[in-house]
Amino acid sequence: MAVTTRRRTARIGDRYPTRVADRPVIIDRAEPAVWSTDPGMLTADELAAHERDGFVTVPQLLTPDEVGEYAAELDRLATDPAVRADERTIVEKTSQQVRSVFEVHALSEPVAALIADERVAGRARQILGSEVYVHQSRINYKPGFGGAGFYWHSDFETWHAEDGMPSPRAVSISIALTENYAHNGCLMIMPGSHKEFVACVGETPADHYKESLREQEIGTPDPESLTALADRHGIAMLTGAAGSATLFDSNCMHGSGSNITPYPRSNIFVVFNSVDNGLEEPFSAPGPRPAHVAARQIVPVRRDA
């Protein structure tokens, strides 16, 4: 039955209605986090950890030489005037330094090759139990003395509301190119929070992505829901060396603090969606976000030869 409010009407059959009611609600997740038990890059224990916690870490995904090569590629992109002028580049609200560059696999052949690498795409296929395509790719810079944080949120809430992703059958991988310390804005996740969907309050304005990619407000959970999740699940601070990676479920409650240290924190960030979970019309937004933020064309990632 549709739920009518003064704002919008939830779509009939939508299991995760959000931004449609005047009060937040926590909804139990219907789908698994791991869709396959087939052997692959991840062990059975790692798959079990991902199902239980919503994330799994890979201590040494990249070699030191590869870290150097990709770090140089990030520097090249961040200092290229054409890239900075591109609509795919987001700058910090205060420092005006580069914050993120989206659709980076279309701008960088080395990054495109890394995304197709079995170490990366292969793990996503294993978790999602299907062929995968890139829903979103970007590089995140969090420079010292000026890298702003990312407030607590579930990516799936945004992808569902604004992109039309039907279910949380998607996984992200964050590949560290700098040391992740507890004090330089490392990724924080509430383990197990992926099993609960927090429906948010607030109507999505037109072209919301232009502001939300710099600082998100609409689609962020209320303090009471966040407190309840933190009390239930705790907070894990994901530190690690350059070259390490974290795969995490699309519905994990996560965020990161600002970086006021001298030590930058940069990463390559890729979202893989199942080819069986293609985007529909947005569930709670006036129109879809542009393709460089949310790919609407399903192009399966090729397998390594």
Protein Blocks (a to p, Z undefined) as FASTA:
>chain_A
ZZddfkbccdehiabgghkbfbdcddddfbdfbfbfcdcfbdfklmmmmmmnopacdfbl
bafklmmmmmmmmmmmmmmmklmmpmkbccdfklopafbdchklmmpmklmmmmmpmklm
mmmmmmnopacddfbgcdddddehiiacdddddfklmmmmmnopabacbcdddddfbdcd
fknopacddehklmpccddeddddehklmmmmmocfehpacfklmmmmmmmnopaddddd
ehiacdddfkbccdddddfbfbdcdddddddddfklcccddfbbfbdcdfkloccbdcdd
dddZZ
